[in-house]
């Protein structure tokens, strides 16, 4: 029975030796795992190019649509690296699958991280939004060298009344998010890759320690970041467009989880999350305000 349970769990944490910092390392790079994101990836890429992302490392899990073509239109060859990433790997001793996304994150940090001050590990439905600044470097400039692991809480957006995907893109059409970002919160991370020692999808270990920082630069033990005192989106906000339209929500559910053993419970889990997002919402136009600032600049 114990081995059966283990086979249902992916190896979701990987340790690594951090890369050495390269001379002149600077800026922020994004590590992105994609598969068939063609409908919205062009807008996502355009937004983050405007935000000043220095490089985009794309791990392609066998896309068959125009995802990669859309990314290449926004990021030229000097700023885009595409790595085929459709493998499925197991721990043969226990038959446990190795989490492909975590593996991509570790690969990117170990092989490319030495050139950058920051690596961001986000998905194609997550937008890094500078709150007052006109670029990501400016939004992070107040953080000292000791800050090496920033946890960004999800700001969760639901269907916003859309049955089918509206024209005009995500940022312009999805303007209401969950009122309380800390209710059922999860995180994505920005890290100094030259301090990174442990990788998971939603949490990172840096310099062998147990600290993480909010975007103000306040340090907390990692296990305390779910407490309300940790919350901040003063400088950088992570927008998670969890469902988009009702039609796209059904497509999300039909694709299922990344682990077959969890498929039966997946719809219930997703709809519980949707219910939490949409129970009480607030208007949030920070992403639009950022684009306006960039246009004026």
C-alpha positions as CSV (number, residue, x, y, z in Angstrom):
1,X,0.0,0.0,0.0
2,X,2.8,2.4,0.9
3,X,4.5,1.9,-2.6
4,X,1.1,2.4,-4.3
5,X,0.7,5.7,-2.5
6,X,4.2,6.8,-3.5
7,X,3.5,6.0,-7.1
8,X,0.7,8.6,-7.0
9,X,3.1,11.3,-5.9
10,X,5.5,13.1,-8.2
11,X,9.0,13.9,-7.1
12,X,8.3,17.6,-6.8
13,X,11.4,19.0,-5.1
14,X,14.9,19.1,-6.6
15,X,18.1,20.2,-5.0
16,X,20.9,21.9,-7.0
17,X,24.2,23.5,-6.7
18,X,23.6,27.2,-7.6
19,X,25.5,28.6,-10.6
20,X,28.4,31.0,-10.3
21,X,27.6,34.6,-11.0
22,X,28.8,35.7,-14.4
23,X,30.5,39.1,-14.8
24,X,27.9,41.9,-15.3
25,X,24.9,39.7,-14.5
26,X,21.8,41.8,-14.4
27,X,18.1,42.0,-15.2
28,X,15.2,39.5,-14.9
29,X,14.6,36.4,-17.0
30,X,11.5,34.3,-17.0
31,X,11.4,30.5,-17.1
32,X,8.2,29.3,-18.8
33,X,6.8,25.8,-19.4
34,X,4.3,25.8,-22.3
35,X,2.1,23.5,-24.3
36,X,-0.4,24.8,-26.9
37,X,-0.9,28.3,-25.4
38,X,-1.4,29.9,-28.8
39,X,-4.7,31.7,-28.0
40,X,-3.2,34.0,-25.4
41,X,0.6,33.6,-25.4
42,X,1.2,36.5,-27.8
43,X,-0.4,39.0,-25.4
44,X,1.5,37.4,-22.5
45,X,4.8,37.8,-24.3
46,X,4.0,41.3,-25.5
47,X,3.2,42.4,-21.9
48,X,6.4,41.0,-20.5
49,X,8.6,42.3,-23.3
50,X,7.2,45.8,-22.5
51,X,7.9,45.1,-18.8
52,X,11.6,44.7,-19.6
53,X,12.1,41.0,-19.4
54,X,15.7,40.5,-20.5
55,X,15.4,36.9,-21.6
56,X,12.7,34.2,-21.9
57,X,13.6,30.5,-21.4
58,X,10.8,28.5,-22.9
59,X,10.5,24.8,-22.1
60,X,8.1,23.4,-24.8
61,X,6.1,20.4,-23.7
62,X,5.3,19.3,-27.3
63,X,3.2,22.2,-28.5
64,X,1.4,21.6,-31.8
65,X,-0.1,25.1,-32.4
66,X,1.5,28.5,-33.0
67,X,2.8,29.0,-29.4
68,X,6.4,29.2,-30.4
69,X,5.8,31.3,-33.4
70,X,4.0,33.9,-31.3
71,X,6.8,34.0,-28.8
72,X,9.4,34.4,-31.5
73,X,7.4,37.4,-32.9
74,X,7.8,39.2,-29.6
75,X,11.2,38.0,-28.4
76,X,14.0,37.9,-31.0
77,X,16.6,35.2,-31.1
78,X,18.9,37.0,-28.8
79,X,16.3,37.2,-26.0
80,X,14.5,33.8,-26.5
81,X,15.8,30.3,-25.8
82,X,13.5,27.3,-26.6
83,X,14.2,23.9,-25.1
84,X,12.2,20.8,-26.1
85,X,10.7,19.4,-22.9
86,X,8.2,16.7,-23.7
87,X,10.0,13.9,-21.9
88,X,8.5,12.1,-19.0
89,X,10.9,10.8,-16.4
90,X,10.5,8.4,-13.5
91,X,12.4,7.3,-10.4
92,X,12.8,3.6,-11.3
93,X,13.3,2.5,-7.7
94,X,9.8,3.5,-6.7
95,X,8.1,4.2,-10.0
96,X,7.5,7.9,-9.0
97,X,7.3,10.4,-11.9
98,X,9.6,13.4,-11.7
99,X,7.7,16.7,-11.9
100,X,8.5,18.0,-15.4
101,X,7.9,21.6,-14.5
102,X,10.2,21.4,-11.4
103,X,12.8,19.7,-13.6
104,X,12.6,22.6,-16.1
105,X,13.0,25.2,-13.4
106,X,16.1,23.4,-12.0
107,X,17.6,23.0,-15.4
108,X,17.1,26.7,-16.3
109,X,18.6,27.9,-13.0
110,X,21.6,25.6,-13.1
111,X,22.5,26.2,-16.8
112,X,21.5,29.9,-17.4
113,X,20.9,31.5,-14.1
114,X,24.4,32.9,-13.6
115,X,23.8,35.7,-16.1
116,X,20.8,37.2,-14.3
117,X,20.0,39.0,-11.0
118,X,16.5,37.5,-11.0
119,X,14.8,34.4,-12.4
120,X,11.0,34.4,-12.3
121,X,9.2,31.1,-12.5
122,X,5.7,31.7,-13.8
123,X,3.1,30.2,-16.1
124,X,1.4,31.6,-19.3
125,X,-1.7,32.6,-17.3
126,X,0.3,34.6,-14.8
127,X,1.4,38.2,-15.4
128,X,4.1,40.1,-13.5
129,X,2.7,43.6,-13.1
130,X,4.8,46.5,-12.0
131,X,2.6,48.5,-9.7
132,X,4.1,52.0,-9.9
133,X,7.2,51.5,-12.0
134,X,7.4,51.3,-15.8
135,X,9.5,48.1,-15.9
136,X,10.4,45.1,-13.7
137,X,14.0,46.2,-13.0
138,X,12.6,49.5,-11.6
139,X,10.0,47.7,-9.6
140,X,12.7,45.6,-7.9
141,X,15.4,48.2,-7.6
142,X,14.8,48.9,-3.9
143,X,15.6,45.3,-2.9
144,X,19.1,44.9,-1.5
145,X,21.6,42.1,-2.4
146,X,20.5,40.1,0.7
147,X,17.0,39.6,-0.8
148,X,17.3,36.4,-2.8
149,X,13.9,34.8,-2.7
150,X,10.7,36.8,-3.2
151,X,7.3,35.1,-2.8
152,X,4.6,36.7,-4.9
153,X,1.0,35.9,-3.8
154,X,-1.5,35.0,-6.5
155,X,-4.1,37.6,-7.3
156,X,-6.8,35.4,-8.7
157,X,-9.1,36.4,-11.5
158,X,-12.1,34.4,-12.5
159,X,-14.5,34.3,-15.4
160,X,-15.6,38.0,-15.0
161,X,-19.0,37.2,-16.6
162,X,-17.5,35.9,-19.9
163,X,-19.1,32.8,-21.4
164,X,-16.9,32.7,-24.5
165,X,-13.4,34.2,-24.9
166,X,-13.9,37.9,-25.6
167,X,-12.0,39.8,-28.2
168,X,-9.4,42.3,-27.0
169,X,-7.3,40.0,-24.8
170,X,-7.0,39.0,-21.2
171,X,-5.8,42.2,-19.5
172,X,-8.5,44.4,-20.9
173,X,-11.4,42.0,-20.2
174,X,-10.7,40.4,-16.9
175,X,-10.8,43.2,-14.3
176,X,-12.3,41.6,-11.2
177,X,-10.3,39.4,-8.9
178,X,-10.8,37.7,-5.5
179,X,-11.1,40.5,-2.9
180,X,-8.9,38.7,-0.4
181,X,-5.6,37.5,-2.0
182,X,-4.6,35.8,1.2
183,X,-7.6,33.5,1.3
184,X,-6.4,30.1,0.1
185,X,-3.3,31.8,-1.2
186,X,-0.5,30.3,-3.2
187,X,2.7,31.8,-4.5
188,X,5.2,32.0,-7.4
189,X,8.7,33.0,-6.8
190,X,11.5,35.3,-8.0
191,X,14.9,34.2,-7.0
192,X,18.5,35.2,-7.2
193,X,19.6,32.1,-9.2
194,X,23.2,32.2,-7.7
195,X,21.7,31.5,-4.3
196,X,19.2,28.8,-5.4
197,X,19.6,25.5,-3.6
198,X,16.1,23.9,-3.8
199,X,13.3,24.1,-6.4
200,X,9.6,23.4,-6.2
201,X,6.8,24.9,-8.3
202,X,5.5,27.2,-5.6
203,X,8.4,27.6,-3.2
204,X,12.2,27.9,-3.5
205,X,15.1,27.4,-1.1
206,X,17.9,29.9,-1.3
207,X,21.4,29.9,0.3
208,X,20.4,26.8,2.2
209,X,18.1,28.9,4.4
210,X,14.5,29.1,5.3
211,X,13.7,32.7,4.5
212,X,11.6,34.4,1.9
213,X,10.8,38.0,1.3
214,X,7.8,40.0,0.2
215,X,8.0,42.6,-2.5
216,X,8.7,45.3,0.1
217,X,11.9,43.5,1.1
218,X,10.6,42.2,4.4
219,X,12.0,38.8,5.4
220,X,9.9,36.0,6.9
221,X,10.4,32.3,7.6
222,X,9.1,30.5,4.6
223,X,6.5,28.7,6.6
224,X,5.0,32.0,7.7
225,X,4.4,33.5,4.3
226,X,0.7,32.4,4.4
227,X,0.1,34.8,7.3
228,X,-1.6,38.0,6.6
229,X,1.3,40.1,7.8
230,X,3.4,38.8,4.9
231,X,1.1,40.2,2.2
232,X,2.3,43.0,0.0
233,X,1.8,44.0,-3.6
234,X,3.3,47.5,-3.2
235,X,5.8,47.1,-6.0
236,X,5.1,44.0,-8.0
237,X,1.8,42.1,-8.3
238,X,1.3,38.6,-9.7
239,X,-2.0,38.4,-11.6
240,X,-3.2,34.8,-12.1
241,X,-6.0,34.6,-14.7
242,X,-7.1,31.2,-13.4
243,X,-10.2,30.5,-15.5
244,X,-10.6,33.2,-18.1
245,X,-14.0,32.5,-19.8
246,X,-16.4,29.7,-18.9
247,X,-15.7,28.0,-22.2
248,X,-11.9,28.1,-21.4
249,X,-12.6,26.9,-17.9
250,X,-14.2,23.7,-19.3
251,X,-11.3,23.2,-21.6
252,X,-8.9,23.5,-18.6
253,X,-10.9,20.9,-16.7
254,X,-11.0,18.6,-19.7
255,X,-7.3,18.7,-20.1
256,X,-7.1,17.4,-16.5
257,X,-4.2,17.6,-14.0
258,X,-0.6,16.9,-14.7
259,X,-0.9,13.6,-12.8
260,X,-3.4,11.0,-14.0
261,X,-4.0,9.6,-10.5
262,X,-5.6,12.9,-9.5
263,X,-7.9,13.3,-12.5
264,X,-11.2,12.2,-10.9
265,X,-10.9,14.8,-8.2
266,X,-9.6,17.6,-10.5
267,X,-13.0,19.0,-11.5
268,X,-14.1,19.3,-7.8
269,X,-10.8,21.0,-6.9
270,X,-11.0,23.5,-9.8
271,X,-14.6,24.4,-9.1
272,X,-13.9,24.9,-5.4
273,X,-11.2,27.4,-6.4
274,X,-13.5,29.2,-8.9
275,X,-16.1,29.5,-6.2
276,X,-13.6,31.0,-3.8
277,X,-12.4,33.5,-6.4
278,X,-15.9,34.6,-7.4
279,X,-17.5,34.7,-4.0
280,X,-16.4,38.3,-3.4
281,X,-14.5,40.3,-6.0
282,X,-12.9,43.8,-6.4
283,X,-12.1,45.8,-9.5
284,X,-8.4,45.6,-10.2
285,X,-6.9,47.6,-13.1
286,X,-3.3,47.6,-12.2
287,X,-2.2,45.7,-15.3
288,X,-4.0,48.3,-17.5
289,X,-2.5,51.1,-15.5
290,X,1.0,49.6,-16.2
291,X,0.4,49.5,-19.9
292,X,-0.8,53.1,-19.8
293,X,2.4,54.2,-18.0
294,X,4.5,52.4,-20.6
295,X,2.6,54.1,-23.5
296,X,3.1,57.5,-21.9
297,X,6.8,56.8,-21.4
